[in-house]
Structures are given as C-alpha cells and as structure tokens.
Amino acid sequence: MSRWRRFGVVLVMVVTALATSGYIGPGAGAGAIAVLIVVVLGVLLLFAGVFWYPIKRMVRSRRGNASAEDDAGR
C-alpha cells in the first residue's frame, strides 16, 4: 500500500469517526452544564467559607458587637 493511499484511508477514518462520535444528547449536555455550574458554585462557597466568614468574625469582634462566645455558634 502506498504512503498516500494509507494517508487517505486514515483521513477518511478520522473524519467519519469525528462526525459520528461528536453528538451529545440533550440529557448529557444538560447534565454537563449542571455539573459545571455546581463545581463553580462549590469553589465560590469554599472561598466564602475559608476567607469571608473569618474576616467577618474578626471585624465583628473588633467592633465589639459580638463576643467570642456569641459568635462561636454562628
């Protein structure tokens, strides 16, 4: 088999494989979008829990509005 003929066979196989396996159904697409949204929200909530709440607690305790015992349960 010549080099160009092999190249043509491989090219046809790749093009037809990409066309047939490129479909994502509506359920899988919606699921993928939902997973992406949940991951982004999870990362945002992680940062909120790690950074925002300790900073908020520190600001409250410096103002004197809440003592450490009152704020421990929140």
C-alpha positions in Angstrom: 0.0 0.0 0.0 1.4 3.4 -0.9 2.0 6.2 1.5 -0.7 8.4 0.0 -3.2 5.6 0.0 -2.6 4.9 3.7 -2.9 8.6 4.4 -6.2 8.7 2.6 -7.6 5.7 4.5 -6.6 7.2 7.8 -8.0 10.6 6.9 -11.4 9.0 5.9 -11.5 7.0 9.2 -10.7 10.1 11.3 -13.3 12.3 9.5 -16.1 9.7 9.8 -15.2 8.9 13.4 -15.3 12.5 14.4 -18.7 13.1 12.7 -20.3 10.1 14.3 -19.0 10.4 17.8 -19.4 14.2 18.1 -23.1 14.1 19.1 -24.0 14.8 22.7 -27.6 14.3 23.5 -29.8 16.9 25.3 -29.7 15.0 28.6 -25.9 14.6 28.6 -25.5 18.2 27.6 -27.8 19.5 30.4 -26.0 17.2 32.9 -22.6 18.5 31.9 -23.8 22.1 32.2 -25.3 21.4 35.6 -22.1 19.8 36.8 -20.1 22.8 35.6 -22.4 25.2 37.5 -22.2 23.1 40.7 -18.4 23.0 40.5 -18.2 26.8 40.1 -20.6 27.4 42.9 -18.8 24.9 45.1 -15.5 26.8 44.6 -17.2 30.1 45.3 -18.7 28.7 48.5 -15.3 27.3 49.5 -13.7 30.7 49.2 -16.6 32.3 51.1 -16.2 29.8 53.9 -12.4 30.0 54.1 -11.9 33.7 53.7 -15.2 35.7 54.1 -16.5 34.3 57.4 -13.3 34.5 59.4 -12.8 38.1 58.2 -16.4 38.9 59.1 -15.9 37.4 62.5 -12.8 39.4 63.1 -14.5 42.7 62.1 -17.4 41.9 64.4 -15.2 41.2 67.3 -13.1 44.3 66.8 -16.3 46.4 66.8 -17.4 44.9 70.0 -20.9 44.0 68.7 -20.5 40.3 69.4 -18.3 38.5 71.9 -16.4 35.4 71.1 -18.9 33.2 72.9 -21.9 34.6 71.0 -20.1 34.3 67.7 -18.8 30.7 68.2 -22.1 29.2 67.3 -22.6 31.1 64.1 
